């Protein structure tokens, strides 16, 4: 019953992951490949954290 009020720990990580990918997309469209690769690497690190959190559940 009280599980309804528990926050999902991956929800915030997924939101930041989506934001990083969107920023990377815009950087790529502008031609800034260096920023694109940095943002993509950060997004990959966040995705790894999401997978680890989901495996613990």
Backbone as CSV, one residue per row, in Angstrom:
resi,resn,N_x,N_y,N_z,CA_x,CA_y,CA_z,C_x,C_y,C_z
1,UNK,0.824,-1.187,0.000,0.000,0.000,0.000,0.869,1.251,0.000
2,UNK,1.908,1.239,0.800,2.744,2.430,0.893,3.773,2.492,-0.232
3,UNK,3.870,1.455,-1.026,4.744,1.475,-2.186,4.293,2.498,-3.218
4,UNK,3.044,2.891,-3.133,2.492,3.893,-4.045,3.181,5.234,-3.877
5,UNK,3.585,5.543,-2.666,4.177,6.844,-2.372,5.693,6.870,-2.500
6,UNK,6.294,5.726,-2.771,7.748,5.679,-2.938,8.122,6.279,-4.293
7,UNK,9.173,7.046,-4.288,9.617,7.629,-5.548,10.447,6.607,-6.320
8,UNK,10.379,6.705,-7.616,11.146,5.815,-8.484,12.548,6.394,-8.608
9,UNK,13.584,5.676,-8.178,14.940,6.243,-8.198,15.483,6.465,-9.608
10,UNK,14.968,5.754,-10.576,15.484,5.910,-11.935,14.762,6.995,-12.714
11,UNK,13.676,7.506,-12.192,12.891,8.504,-12.920,13.704,9.774,-13.175
12,UNK,14.386,10.245,-12.160,15.197,11.451,-12.306,16.384,11.206,-13.230
13,UNK,16.996,10.029,-13.120,18.120,9.689,-13.993,17.682,9.617,-15.456
14,UNK,16.509,9.054,-15.705,16.006,8.976,-17.072,15.733,10.367,-17.647
15,UNK,15.267,11.262,-16.802,15.000,12.624,-17.259,16.305,13.334,-17.638
16,UNK,17.337,13.188,-16.816,18.611,13.815,-17.144,19.256,13.144,-18.357
17,UNK,19.040,11.841,-18.499,19.544,11.120,-19.667,18.914,11.680,-20.942
18,UNK,17.606,11.864,-20.921,16.914,12.420,-22.089,17.374,13.838,-22.391
19,UNK,17.612,14.628,-21.348,18.083,15.992,-21.550,19.473,16.011,-22.184
20,UNK,20.349,15.137,-21.732,21.708,15.066,-22.302,21.666,14.669,-23.769
21,UNK,20.803,13.712,-24.104,20.703,13.292,-25.493,20.138,14.410,-26.373
22,UNK,19.196,15.163,-25.833,18.640,16.287,-26.588,19.696,17.360,-26.804
23,UNK,20.468,17.653,-25.775,21.543,18.633,-25.915,22.580,18.153,-26.920
24,UNK,22.883,16.856,-26.895,23.843,16.300,-27.838,23.320,16.400,-29.265
25,UNK,22.048,16.171,-29.450,21.445,16.276,-30.768,21.579,17.689,-31.320
26,UNK,21.286,18.676,-30.479,21.395,20.067,-30.913,22.844,20.453,-31.209
27,UNK,23.764,19.956,-30.411,25.176,20.242,-30.656,25.626,19.632,-31.976
28,UNK,25.154,18.437,-32.264,25.525,17.778,-33.515,24.963,18.542,-34.708
29,UNK,23.755,19.022,-34.586,23.147,19.776,-35.682,23.859,21.100,-35.927
30,UNK,24.424,21.663,-34.868,25.170,22.913,-35.009,26.563,22.674,-35.568
31,UNK,27.003,21.429,-35.586,28.317,21.100,-36.099,29.391,21.046,-35.036
32,UNK,28.996,21.113,-33.773,29.955,21.064,-32.663,30.133,19.609,-32.227
33,UNK,31.002,18.917,-32.916,31.173,17.486,-32.696,31.835,17.197,-31.348
34,UNK,32.704,18.058,-30.910,33.379,17.848,-29.625,32.359,17.861,-28.471
35,UNK,31.480,18.851,-28.468,30.447,18.919,-27.433,29.499,17.738,-27.552
36,UNK,29.181,17.365,-28.783,28.313,16.216,-29.016,28.898,14.954,-28.387
37,UNK,30.176,14.726,-28.592,30.791,13.512,-28.054,30.871,13.556,-26.527
38,UNK,31.125,14.727,-25.969,31.167,14.845,-24.502,29.787,14.571,-23.900
39,UNK,28.747,15.145,-24.496,27.393,14.951,-23.981,26.937,13.504,-24.156
40,UNK,27.326,12.887,-25.240,26.975,11.489,-25.458,27.665,10.592,-24.435
41,UNK,28.901,10.901,-24.108,29.619,10.123,-23.093,28.967,10.286,-21.718
42,UNK,28.548,11.503,-21.393,27.859,11.733,-20.122,26.534,10.975,-20.089
43,UNK,25.824,10.970,-21.211,24.557,10.245,-21.280,24.788,8.747,-21.102
44,UNK,25.869,8.235,-21.646,26.176,6.815,-21.495,26.471,6.462,-20.036
45,UNK,27.157,7.345,-19.329,27.420,7.118,-17.904,26.125,7.098,-17.109
46,UNK,25.214,7.993,-17.446,23.914,8.029,-16.764,23.139,6.754,-17.060
47,UNK,23.199,6.294,-18.304,22.490,5.064,-18.669,23.051,3.867,-17.897
48,UNK,24.346,3.831,-17.702,24.953,2.756,-16.914,24.436,2.777,-15.475
49,UNK,24.283,3.977,-14.909,23.734,4.102,-13.558,22.290,3.618,-13.509
50,UNK,21.516,3.918,-14.550,20.122,3.475,-14.617,20.065,1.948,-14.643
51,UNK,20.906,1.332,-15.444,20.915,-0.132,-15.523,21.310,-0.762,-14.201
52,UNK,22.274,-0.174,-13.509,22.685,-0.704,-12.215,21.546,-0.592,-11.200
53,UNK,20.848,0.545,-11.211,19.752,0.737,-10.261,18.604,-0.239,-10.546
54,UNK,18.339,-0.510,-11.812,17.258,-1.426,-12.152,17.622,-2.871,-11.810
55,UNK,18.902,-3.224,-11.887,19.307,-4.572,-11.528,19.190,-4.811,-10.033
56,UNK,19.367,-3.766,-9.241,19.259,-3.906,-7.793,17.825,-4.098,-7.357
57,UNK,16.891,-3.622,-8.169,15.479,-3.747,-7.807,15.003,-5.087,-8.127
